Amino acid sequence: MIAHVVNPGSGGVKLACATIEPSLNPALPGQLQVSLIRAELPLSEPPTPGGVSGPALDELAARLLELTREWPRPDVVVGRGGEIGRVPAGTYRLTPELAERALNCGRQDLPANLGGPLALRLAGAWGVPGFIVDPQSVDELLPQAQVTGVAGLRRTAQFHALNARAVARRAAYETGKKFADARVVVAHLGATTSVTAFDQGRAIDTTGSGAGGGPLGARQSGPLSAGTVLRLRAEHGDDALLRLLTLGSGFQALTGSADLRELEAREMDDPAVQAATAAFVHQVCKAVGEQCGALPGRPDAVALTGGITRWDSLVDRIERRLAWIAPVIVVPGELELEALAEGAGRVLYGLEGLREWSPSGVTVQPPTPQAAQPAGAR
């Protein structure tokens, strides 16, 4: 089975031709085998709904088709899901209405909001279905995790939904469990961070990401008191403060650099880097402990992922601090392209139902194993 995968990001559009095969382990049918041929269309400006719309969107889709024209014909095209409103996790059928929702519902500066519209255009050109998987606005928090002490104000789930779920699923498999039977805490550690508790396949609580979210990251501030945020707001204003907390803080502010390779080379002799890494390790371990407390029992695994997990000495320190809780599984970088392909594969192999979005809500079709046949065979 072949899926073409579309993932817009800050530097352009990442692409993959994914070959998806059934699991080799009958006890873990969801553990699909995925191999990727990767490509990328670099762009001088991040592709966003505010900057790419109408004819420009059609032109970008045509460039992607040209770049991938030598690839095998797909059975499905799957795109990164953006902000489509509060929805459950899963794989969604792309429709013109859902693509329009992605373009207009969320932030106009978010590249992921173009994933669905681009995938729909490519799917139409190939004459195959289009999907999105685990959009960024997935929100399955427990009711008690949504409550704040301010009447009428609820917490929402803003975390690295696509990669965190894929890593949690992989961690469950490595402990010999189905994702639906496992408890996993995932720490996504990169420019921004989030730590999320998964129970039986559901993200029941999270630190969140960005301003006021998870631990400090390469550019993210980490948690701040309300008083500090109010003081900074008075100094900087709303827009500048948001940029400061999500782009100009963390390692960038503490050491003058967000380049992790440079920081790793400086760590031995630079007190500023040493102080920043000590704070980072402390905040990550504390956030993981917090999310373990959100679970109804001891986790089966703690998983570390994101770009910072390529920094071996930091990972070693975190592992030593957390090993008493559960096995620590490290997945360096991210699995976004794999996660998109696997989400499509689980539907096409009849392992989970396909979600249908409409303005009135989300419904789920029963799994249909017949869909595992390639498009040309049906």
C-alpha positions in Angstrom: 0.0 0.0 0.0 1.3 3.4 -1.0 0.6 6.8 0.7 1.9 10.2 -0.4 2.5 12.3 2.6 2.4 16.1 2.8 3.8 18.1 5.8 4.1 21.9 5.5 6.6 23.4 8.0 8.5 26.6 8.6 11.1 25.9 6.0 8.9 24.5 3.2 7.0 21.3 2.5 8.3 17.9 3.6 7.1 15.0 1.4 7.2 11.3 1.6 6.3 8.3 -0.5 5.4 5.7 2.2 5.1 2.0 1.6 2.9 0.6 4.4 2.8 -3.1 5.2 0.9 -5.1 7.8 2.5 -5.8 11.2 4.9 -8.7 11.6 3.6 -9.4 15.1 0.0 -10.8 15.2 -0.3 -9.7 18.9 0.3 -6.1 17.9 -1.6 -5.6 14.6 -1.3 -1.8 14.8 2.5 -2.0 14.6 2.6 -1.4 10.8 5.8 -1.5 8.8 6.5 1.8 7.1 9.4 2.7 4.8 9.8 6.2 3.4 11.2 7.9 0.3 11.6 11.5 1.4 11.7 14.8 -0.5 11.3 18.4 0.3 10.2 21.6 -1.4 12.2 24.4 0.3 10.5 27.8 0.3 11.9 31.3 1.1 8.9 32.0 3.4 6.9 29.6 5.6 3.8 28.3 3.7 0.8 29.7 5.7 -2.9 30.3 5.0 -2.2 34.0 5.3 0.5 33.9 2.6 -0.7 31.1 0.3 -4.3 31.1 -0.8 -6.4 30.8 -3.9 -4.3 30.6 -7.1 -1.1 30.6 -5.0 -2.3 27.4 -3.2 -3.1 25.7 -6.5 0.4 26.7 -7.8 2.1 25.2 -4.7 0.1 22.0 -5.2 1.2 21.8 -8.8 4.8 22.2 -7.7 4.4 19.3 -5.3 2.9 17.1 -8.0 5.8 17.9 -10.3 8.3 17.0 -7.6 6.7 13.7 -6.9 5.6 12.7 -10.4 8.1 9.8 -10.6 6.7 8.2 -7.4 4.4 5.2 -7.6 0.7 6.0 -7.8 -0.7 6.3 -4.3 -3.7 4.6 -2.7 -4.2 7.7 -0.5 -2.7 11.2 0.0 -2.4 12.2 3.7 -1.6 15.7 4.9 -0.7 17.3 8.2 -3.8 18.3 10.1 -3.9 21.9 11.5 -6.3 23.7 13.7 -9.8 22.6 12.9 -11.4 23.1 16.3 -11.5 20.8 19.3 -11.7 17.3 17.9 -10.7 13.7 19.0 -7.6 12.1 17.7 -7.7 9.9 14.7 -7.7 9.8 10.9 -10.1 12.1 9.1 -11.5 12.0 5.6 -10.6 15.2 3.7 -13.5 17.0 2.1 -13.7 20.5 0.6 -15.5 21.7 3.8 -12.8 20.3 6.1 -10.0 21.9 3.9 -11.9 25.2 4.1 -12.1 24.9 7.8 -8.4 24.4 8.1 -7.8 27.5 6.0 -10.1 29.8 8.0 -10.5 28.3 11.5 -7.0 28.5 13.0 -4.0 30.8 13.0 -3.1 32.3 9.6 0.6 32.0 10.4 0.5 28.2 11.0 1.9 26.1 8.1 0.1 22.9 9.3 -3.2 24.5 8.4 -2.2 24.1 4.7 -1.6 20.3 5.1 -5.2 19.3 4.5 -5.9 21.7 1.6 -2.7 20.7 -0.2 -3.4 17.0 0.4 -6.9 17.3 -1.0 -5.6 18.9 -4.2 -3.0 16.2 -4.7 -5.6 13.5 -3.9 -7.9 14.9 -6.5 -5.1 15.0 -9.1 -4.4 11.3 -8.5 -8.1 10.3 -8.1 -7.6 8.8 -4.6 -8.9 9.6 -1.1 -7.3 12.3 1.0 -6.9 12.1 4.8 -5.5 14.1 7.7 -4.2 12.5 10.9 -4.2 13.7 14.5 -4.7 17.4 13.8 -3.0 20.0 16.0 -6.3 20.9 17.7 -6.8 17.4 19.1 -8.3 17.8 22.6 -9.2 14.7 24.6 -8.3 16.0 28.1 -10.1 14.5 31.0 -12.9 16.8 32.3 -11.0 17.4 35.6 -7.9 18.3 33.5 -9.8 21.0 31.8 -11.0 22.8 35.0 -9.2 25.9 36.2 -9.9 27.9 39.4 -11.3 30.8 37.3 -15.0 30.4 36.7 -15.8 29.9 33.0 -12.1 29.4 32.0 -11.1 25.9 30.8 -7.7 24.5 29.9 -7.3 23.3 26.3 -4.8 20.7 24.9 -2.1 22.5 22.9 0.8 20.1 22.5 2.7 18.2 19.8 -0.2 15.9 19.1 0.9 14.2 16.0 4.5 13.3 17.1 3.6 12.7 20.7 0.9 10.1 19.8 3.2 8.4 17.3 6.0 8.2 19.9 3.6 7.0 22.6 2.3 4.3 20.3 5.9 3.1 19.5 6.8 3.1 23.2 3.7 1.0 24.0 4.8 -1.5 21.3 8.4 -1.6 22.7 6.9 -2.7 26.1 4.9 -5.4 24.3 1.5 -3.7 24.7 -1.1 -2.4 22.3 -1.4 1.4 22.5 -5.0 1.1 23.6 -3.8 -0.9 26.7 -0.8 1.2 27.7 0.0 4.1 29.9 2.8 6.3 28.5 4.2 9.8 29.3 5.8 11.5 26.3 8.2 14.5 26.6 8.6 16.3 23.3 11.8 18.4 23.7 12.7 20.8 20.9 12.4 24.5 20.1 9.2 24.2 22.0 8.3 21.5 24.5 5.3 19.6 25.9 4.9 16.6 28.3 1.8 14.6 27.8 0.1 11.7 29.6 -1.5 9.0 27.5 -3.9 6.4 29.0 -5.3 3.7 26.8 -4.6 5.7 23.6 -6.0 9.0 24.9 -4.0 12.1 25.8 -5.7 12.7 29.2 -3.5 15.6 30.3 -0.6 17.7 29.2 1.6 20.6 30.2 0.8 22.2 27.0 3.3 23.9 24.7 4.5 27.4 23.9 4.0 30.4 26.2 3.2 29.0 29.7 3.4 25.4 28.6 6.0 22.7 29.1 9.6 22.9 30.3 12.1 25.5 28.8 13.2 24.5 25.3 15.6 25.7 22.8 13.4 28.8 22.4 10.5 28.3 24.8 10.4 30.1 28.1 9.1 27.3 30.3 6.4 28.0 33.0 6.2 31.5 34.4 4.2 32.9 37.3 1.2 35.0 36.4 2.8 38.1 38.0 5.9 37.7 35.8 3.8 37.4 32.7 1.8 40.6 33.6 5.0 42.5 34.2 6.5 41.4 30.9 3.3 42.2 29.1 3.5 45.8 30.5 7.1 46.0 29.2 6.7 44.4 25.8 3.0 44.4 24.7 1.0 41.3 23.7 2.6 40.4 20.3 6.2 41.0 21.3 5.7 39.1 24.5 4.3 36.1 22.7 7.3 36.1 20.4 9.7 36.4 23.4 8.2 33.5 25.2 8.0 31.1 22.2 11.0 32.2 20.1 13.4 34.3 22.2 13.6 32.4 25.5 14.9 29.1 26.8 18.4 28.2 25.7 18.4 31.1 23.3 18.0 33.6 26.1 20.2 31.9 28.7 23.1 31.1 26.4 22.8 33.3 23.4 22.1 30.4 21.1 19.4 27.9 20.2 21.9 25.8 18.1 22.0 22.5 20.0 25.2 21.3 18.3 27.0 24.5 19.3 25.6 24.3 22.8 26.7 20.7 23.2 30.2 21.6 22.1 30.3 24.5 24.6 28.9 22.6 27.6 32.2 21.4 29.0 33.7 24.9 29.5 30.8 27.4 29.5 29.1 28.0 32.9 26.1 29.6 31.1 25.4 26.4 29.2 26.0 24.3 32.3 23.4 26.3 34.2 20.9 26.2 31.4 21.2 22.4 31.0 20.8 21.9 34.7 17.6 23.9 34.7 16.4 22.1 31.6 17.0 18.6 33.1 15.3 19.6 36.3 12.2 21.1 34.6 11.8 18.1 32.2 12.0 15.6 35.1 9.6 17.6 37.2 7.1 17.9 34.3 7.3 14.1 33.6 6.6 13.4 37.3 3.6 15.8 37.1 2.1 13.9 34.2 2.8 10.5 35.8 0.5 11.8 38.6 -2.3 12.4 36.0 -2.4 8.7 35.2 -4.5 6.2 37.1 -1.5 3.9 37.7 2.2 3.6 37.0 3.2 4.3 33.4 4.5 1.4 31.2 7.1 3.7 29.7 8.4 7.3 29.6 9.3 8.4 26.1 11.7 11.3 25.2 11.5 12.7 21.7 12.3 15.9 19.7 15.5 17.6 18.5 17.0 18.0 22.0 17.0 14.2 22.5 20.0 14.1 20.0 22.0 15.7 22.8 23.3 12.5 24.5 24.6 13.9 27.8 21.3 15.6 28.5 19.3 12.5 27.7 21.6 10.4 29.9 20.9 12.7 32.8 17.2 12.7 32.3 17.2 8.9 32.0 19.0 8.5 35.3 16.5 10.7 37.0 13.5 9.0 35.6 14.5 5.3 35.3 12.9 4.5 38.7 9.5 5.4 37.3 9.4 3.2 34.2 11.6 2.2 31.2 12.8 5.3 29.4 12.5 5.1 25.6 14.3 7.6 23.4 13.0 8.5 19.9 15.3 11.3 18.6 13.9 13.9 16.3 10.3 13.4 15.2 8.1 10.8 13.5 5.6 13.2 11.8 5.9 11.7 8.3 5.7 8.2 9.7 2.8 9.1 11.9 0.8 10.4 9.0 1.5 7.3 6.9 0.6 5.0 9.8 -2.6 6.8 10.5 -3.7 6.3 6.9 -2.5 2.7 7.0 -4.5 1.8 10.1 -7.7 3.0 8.3 -6.9 1.3 5.0 -6.0 -2.0 6.7 -9.2 -1.9 8.7 -7.6 -1.5 12.1 -9.5 1.6 13.0 -12.5 3.6 11.7 -12.3 6.7 9.5 -13.5 9.9 11.1 -15.9 12.2 9.3 -15.9 15.9 10.2 -18.9 18.2 9.7 -19.7 21.6 11.3 -22.2 19.7 13.6 -19.6 17.2 14.9 -17.4 14.2 14.3 -18.6 10.7 13.5 -16.6 7.5 13.0 -17.2 4.8 10.4 -16.8 1.2 11.5 -13.4 -0.3 10.4 -13.6 -1.9 7.0 -10.8 -4.5 6.3 -11.7 -4.6 2.6 -10.2 -1.1 2.3 -6.8 -2.8 2.6 -6.9 -3.6 -1.1 -4.9 -1.1 -3.3 -7.0 1.4 -5.2 -6.4 -0.3 -8.5 -7.7 -3.6 -7.2 -11.1 -2.4 -6.1 
